[in-house]
Amino acid sequence: MLLLRTDDGVICYSRTGRTVTSHWMNLAVPAMALPPGTVLERSGHLAGGH
């Protein structure tokens, strides 16, 4: 995932380039504290709780 802090907010993109911000609000909201222009990249595996 790529997280981009813009002047107006935060945009999260999937590896395929789709905008997925609404699925990652738990990351997007705290990222508003980052300075505009910040770009974060993260690759990882999400495991479901069973």
Distance bins in CASP14 RR format, pairs under 12 A and 6 or more apart:
PFRMAT RR
TARGET T0000
AUTHOR 0000-0000-0000
RMODE 2
METHOD distances of the structure
MODEL  1
1 10 0 0 0 0 0 1 0 0 0 0 0
1 11 0 0 0 0 0 1 0 0 0 0 0
1 12 1 0 1 0 0 0 0 0 0 0 0
1 13 1 0 0 1 0 0 0 0 0 0 0
1 14 1 0 0 1 0 0 0 0 0 0 0
1 15 1 0 0 1 0 0 0 0 0 0 0
1 16 0 0 0 0 0 1 0 0 0 0 0
1 17 0 0 0 0 1 0 0 0 0 0 0
1 18 0 0 0 0 0 1 0 0 0 0 0
1 19 0 0 0 0 0 1 0 0 0 0 0
1 20 1 0 0 1 0 0 0 0 0 0 0
1 21 0 0 0 0 0 1 0 0 0 0 0
1 23 0 0 0 0 1 0 0 0 0 0 0
1 24 1 0 0 1 0 0 0 0 0 0 0
1 27 0 0 0 0 1 0 0 0 0 0 0
1 28 0 0 0 0 0 1 0 0 0 0 0
1 31 0 0 0 0 0 1 0 0 0 0 0
1 39 0 0 0 0 0 1 0 0 0 0 0
1 40 0 0 0 0 1 0 0 0 0 0 0
1 41 1 0 0 1 0 0 0 0 0 0 0
1 42 1 0 1 0 0 0 0 0 0 0 0
1 43 1 0 0 1 0 0 0 0 0 0 0
1 44 0 0 0 0 1 0 0 0 0 0 0
1 45 0 0 0 0 0 1 0 0 0 0 0
1 46 0 0 0 0 0 1 0 0 0 0 0
2 10 0 0 0 0 0 1 0 0 0 0 0
2 11 0 0 0 0 1 0 0 0 0 0 0
2 12 1 0 0 1 0 0 0 0 0 0 0
2 13 1 0 1 0 0 0 0 0 0 0 0
2 14 0 0 0 0 1 0 0 0 0 0 0
2 15 0 0 0 0 1 0 0 0 0 0 0
2 16 0 0 0 0 0 1 0 0 0 0 0
2 17 1 0 0 1 0 0 0 0 0 0 0
2 18 0 0 0 0 0 1 0 0 0 0 0
2 19 0 0 0 0 0 1 0 0 0 0 0
2 20 0 0 0 0 1 0 0 0 0 0 0
2 21 0 0 0 0 0 1 0 0 0 0 0
2 24 0 0 0 0 0 1 0 0 0 0 0
2 27 0 0 0 0 0 1 0 0 0 0 0
2 31 0 0 0 0 0 1 0 0 0 0 0
2 38 0 0 0 0 0 1 0 0 0 0 0
2 39 1 0 0 1 0 0 0 0 0 0 0
2 40 1 0 0 1 0 0 0 0 0 0 0
2 41 1 0 1 0 0 0 0 0 0 0 0
2 42 0 0 0 0 1 0 0 0 0 0 0
2 43 0 0 0 0 1 0 0 0 0 0 0
3 9 0 0 0 0 0 1 0 0 0 0 0
3 10 1 0 0 1 0 0 0 0 0 0 0
3 11 1 0 0 1 0 0 0 0 0 0 0
3 12 1 0 1 0 0 0 0 0 0 0 0
3 13 1 0 0 1 0 0 0 0 0 0 0
3 14 0 0 0 0 0 1 0 0 0 0 0
3 19 0 0 0 0 0 1 0 0 0 0 0
3 20 0 0 0 0 1 0 0 0 0 0 0
3 21 0 0 0 0 1 0 0 0 0 0 0
3 24 1 0 0 1 0 0 0 0 0 0 0
3 25 0 0 0 0 0 1 0 0 0 0 0
3 26 0 0 0 0 0 1 0 0 0 0 0
3 27 1 0 0 1 0 0 0 0 0 0 0
3 28 1 0 0 1 0 0 0 0 0 0 0
3 29 0 0 0 0 0 1 0 0 0 0 0
3 30 0 0 0 0 0 1 0 0 0 0 0
3 31 1 0 1 0 0 0 0 0 0 0 0
3 32 0 0 0 0 0 1 0 0 0 0 0
3 34 0 0 0 0 1 0 0 0 0 0 0
3 37 0 0 0 0 0 1 0 0 0 0 0
3 38 0 0 0 0 1 0 0 0 0 0 0
3 39 1 0 0 1 0 0 0 0 0 0 0
3 40 1 0 1 0 0 0 0 0 0 0 0
3 41 1 0 0 1 0 0 0 0 0 0 0
3 42 1 0 0 1 0 0 0 0 0 0 0
4 10 1 0 0 1 0 0 0 0 0 0 0
4 11 1 0 1 0 0 0 0 0 0 0 0
4 12 1 0 0 1 0 0 0 0 0 0 0
4 13 1 0 0 1 0 0 0 0 0 0 0
4 17 0 0 0 0 0 1 0 0 0 0 0
4 19 0 0 0 0 0 1 0 0 0 0 0
4 20 0 0 0 0 0 1 0 0 0 0 0
4 21 0 0 0 0 1 0 0 0 0 0 0
4 27 0 0 0 0 0 1 0 0 0 0 0
4 28 0 0 0 0 0 1 0 0 0 0 0
4 31 0 0 0 0 1 0 0 0 0 0 0
4 34 0 0 0 0 1 0 0 0 0 0 0
4 35 0 0 0 0 0 1 0 0 0 0 0
4 36 0 0 0 0 1 0 0 0 0 0 0
4 37 1 0 0 1 0 0 0 0 0 0 0
4 38 1 0 0 1 0 0 0 0 0 0 0
4 39 1 0 1 0 0 0 0 0 0 0 0
4 40 0 0 0 0 1 0 0 0 0 0 0
4 41 0 0 0 0 1 0 0 0 0 0 0
5 11 0 0 0 0 1 0 0 0 0 0 0
5 12 0 0 0 0 0 1 0 0 0 0 0
5 21 0 0 0 0 0 1 0 0 0 0 0
5 27 0 0 0 0 0 1 0 0 0 0 0
5 28 0 0 0 0 1 0 0 0 0 0 0
5 29 0 0 0 0 0 1 0 0 0 0 0
5 30 0 0 0 0 0 1 0 0 0 0 0
5 31 1 0 1 0 0 0 0 0 0 0 0
5 32 1 0 0 1 0 0 0 0 0 0 0
5 33 0 0 0 0 1 0 0 0 0 0 0
5 34 1 0 1 0 0 0 0 0 0 0 0
5 35 1 0 0 1 0 0 0 0 0 0 0
5 36 1 0 1 0 0 0 0 0 0 0 0
5 37 1 0 1 0 0 0 0 0 0 0 0
5 38 1 0 1 0 0 0 0 0 0 0 0
5 39 1 0 0 1 0 0 0 0 0 0 0
5 40 0 0 0 0 1 0 0 0 0 0 0
6 12 0 0 0 0 0 1 0 0 0 0 0
6 21 0 0 0 0 0 1 0 0 0 0 0
6 28 0 0 0 0 0 1 0 0 0 0 0
6 31 0 0 0 0 0 1 0 0 0 0 0
6 32 0 0 0 0 0 1 0 0 0 0 0
6 34 0 0 0 0 0 1 0 0 0 0 0
6 35 0 0 0 0 0 1 0 0 0 0 0
6 36 1 0 0 1 0 0 0 0 0 0 0
6 37 1 0 0 1 0 0 0 0 0 0 0
6 38 0 0 0 0 1 0 0 0 0 0 0
6 39 0 0 0 0 0 1 0 0 0 0 0
7 32 0 0 0 0 0 1 0 0 0 0 0
7 34 0 0 0 0 0 1 0 0 0 0 0
7 35 0 0 0 0 0 1 0 0 0 0 0
7 36 1 0 1 0 0 0 0 0 0 0 0
7 37 1 0 0 1 0 0 0 0 0 0 0
7 38 0 0 0 0 0 1 0 0 0 0 0
8 32 0 0 0 0 0 1 0 0 0 0 0
8 36 0 0 0 0 1 0 0 0 0 0 0
8 37 0 0 0 0 0 1 0 0 0 0 0
9 21 0 0 0 0 1 0 0 0 0 0 0
9 28 0 0 0 0 1 0 0 0 0 0 0
9 29 0 0 0 0 0 1 0 0 0 0 0
9 31 0 0 0 0 1 0 0 0 0 0 0
9 32 1 0 0 1 0 0 0 0 0 0 0
9 33 0 0 0 0 0 1 0 0 0 0 0
9 34 0 0 0 0 1 0 0 0 0 0 0
9 35 0 0 0 0 0 1 0 0 0 0 0
9 36 0 0 0 0 1 0 0 0 0 0 0
9 37 0 0 0 0 0 1 0 0 0 0 0
9 38 0 0 0 0 0 1 0 0 0 0 0
10 19 0 0 0 0 0 1 0 0 0 0 0
10 20 0 0 0 0 0 1 0 0 0 0 0
10 21 1 0 0 1 0 0 0 0 0 0 0
10 22 0 0 0 0 0 1 0 0 0 0 0
10 24 0 0 0 0 1 0 0 0 0 0 0
10 25 0 0 0 0 1 0 0 0 0 0 0
10 26 0 0 0 0 0 1 0 0 0 0 0
10 27 0 0 0 0 1 0 0 0 0 0 0
10 28 1 0 1 0 0 0 0 0 0 0 0
10 29 1 0 0 1 0 0 0 0 0 0 0
10 30 0 0 0 0 1 0 0 0 0 0 0
10 31 1 0 1 0 0 0 0 0 0 0 0
10 32 1 0 1 0 0 0 0 0 0 0 0
10 33 0 0 0 0 1 0 0 0 0 0 0
10 34 1 0 0 1 0 0 0 0 0 0 0
10 35 0 0 0 0 0 1 0 0 0 0 0
10 36 0 0 0 0 1 0 0 0 0 0 0
10 37 0 0 0 0 0 1 0 0 0 0 0
10 38 0 0 0 0 1 0 0 0 0 0 0
10 39 0 0 0 0 0 1 0 0 0 0 0
10 40 0 0 0 0 1 0 0 0 0 0 0
11 17 0 0 0 0 0 1 0 0 0 0 0
11 18 0 0 0 0 0 1 0 0 0 0 0
11 19 1 0 0 1 0 0 0 0 0 0 0
11 20 0 0 0 0 1 0 0 0 0 0 0
11 21 1 0 1 0 0 0 0 0 0 0 0
11 22 0 0 0 0 0 1 0 0 0 0 0
11 24 0 0 0 0 0 1 0 0 0 0 0
11 27 0 0 0 0 0 1 0 0 0 0 0
11 28 0 0 0 0 1 0 0 0 0 0 0
11 31 0 0 0 0 1 0 0 0 0 0 0
11 32 0 0 0 0 0 1 0 0 0 0 0
11 36 0 0 0 0 0 1 0 0 0 0 0
11 37 0 0 0 0 0 1 0 0 0 0 0
11 38 0 0 0 0 0 1 0 0 0 0 0
11 39 0 0 0 0 0 1 0 0 0 0 0
11 40 0 0 0 0 0 1 0 0 0 0 0
12 18 0 0 0 0 1 0 0 0 0 0 0
12 19 1 0 0 1 0 0 0 0 0 0 0
12 20 1 0 1 0 0 0 0 0 0 0 0
12 21 1 0 1 0 0 0 0 0 0 0 0
12 22 0 0 0 0 1 0 0 0 0 0 0
12 23 1 0 0 1 0 0 0 0 0 0 0
12 24 1 0 1 0 0 0 0 0 0 0 0
12 25 0 0 0 0 1 0 0 0 0 0 0
12 26 0 0 0 0 0 1 0 0 0 0 0
12 27 1 0 0 1 0 0 0 0 0 0 0
12 28 1 0 1 0 0 0 0 0 0 0 0
12 29 0 0 0 0 0 1 0 0 0 0 0
12 31 0 0 0 0 1 0 0 0 0 0 0
12 39 0 0 0 0 0 1 0 0 0 0 0
12 40 0 0 0 0 1 0 0 0 0 0 0
12 41 0 0 0 0 0 1 0 0 0 0 0
12 42 0 0 0 0 1 0 0 0 0 0 0
13 19 1 0 0 1 0 0 0 0 0 0 0
13 20 1 0 0 1 0 0 0 0 0 0 0
13 21 0 0 0 0 1 0 0 0 0 0 0
13 23 0 0 0 0 0 1 0 0 0 0 0
13 24 0 0 0 0 1 0 0 0 0 0 0
13 27 0 0 0 0 0 1 0 0 0 0 0
13 28 0 0 0 0 0 1 0 0 0 0 0
13 39 0 0 0 0 0 1 0 0 0 0 0
13 40 0 0 0 0 0 1 0 0 0 0 0
13 41 0 0 0 0 1 0 0 0 0 0 0
13 42 0 0 0 0 0 1 0 0 0 0 0
14 20 1 0 1 0 0 0 0 0 0 0 0
14 21 0 0 0 0 0 1 0 0 0 0 0
14 22 0 0 0 0 0 1 0 0 0 0 0
14 23 0 0 0 0 1 0 0 0 0 0 0
14 24 0 0 0 0 1 0 0 0 0 0 0
14 41 0 0 0 0 0 1 0 0 0 0 0
14 42 0 0 0 0 0 1 0 0 0 0 0
14 43 0 0 0 0 0 1 0 0 0 0 0
15 41 0 0 0 0 1 0 0 0 0 0 0
15 42 0 0 0 0 0 1 0 0 0 0 0
15 43 1 0 0 1 0 0 0 0 0 0 0
15 44 0 0 0 0 0 1 0 0 0 0 0
18 24 0 0 0 0 0 1 0 0 0 0 0
19 28 0 0 0 0 0 1 0 0 0 0 0
20 27 0 0 0 0 0 1 0 0 0 0 0
20 28 0 0 0 0 1 0 0 0 0 0 0
21 27 0 0 0 0 1 0 0 0 0 0 0
21 28 1 0 1 0 0 0 0 0 0 0 0
21 29 0 0 0 0 0 1 0 0 0 0 0
21 31 0 0 0 0 1 0 0 0 0 0 0
21 32 0 0 0 0 0 1 0 0 0 0 0
22 28 0 0 0 0 1 0 0 0 0 0 0
22 29 0 0 0 0 0 1 0 0 0 0 0
23 46 0 0 0 0 0 1 0 0 0 0 0
24 30 0 0 0 0 0 1 0 0 0 0 0
24 31 0 0 0 0 1 0 0 0 0 0 0
24 40 0 0 0 0 0 1 0 0 0 0 0
24 42 0 0 0 0 0 1 0 0 0 0 0
24 46 0 0 0 0 0 1 0 0 0 0 0
25 31 0 0 0 0 0 1 0 0 0 0 0
25 32 0 0 0 0 0 1 0 0 0 0 0
26 46 0 0 0 0 0 1 0 0 0 0 0
27 33 0 0 0 0 0 1 0 0 0 0 0
27 34 0 0 0 0 0 1 0 0 0 0 0
27 40 0 0 0 0 1 0 0 0 0 0 0
27 42 0 0 0 0 1 0 0 0 0 0 0
28 34 0 0 0 0 0 1 0 0 0 0 0
28 40 0 0 0 0 0 1 0 0 0 0 0
30 40 0 0 0 0 0 1 0 0 0 0 0
31 37 0 0 0 0 0 1 0 0 0 0 0
31 38 1 0 0 1 0 0 0 0 0 0 0
31 39 0 0 0 0 0 1 0 0 0 0 0
31 40 1 0 0 1 0 0 0 0 0 0 0
31 42 0 0 0 0 0 1 0 0 0 0 0
32 38 0 0 0 0 0 1 0 0 0 0 0
34 40 1 0 0 1 0 0 0 0 0 0 0
END
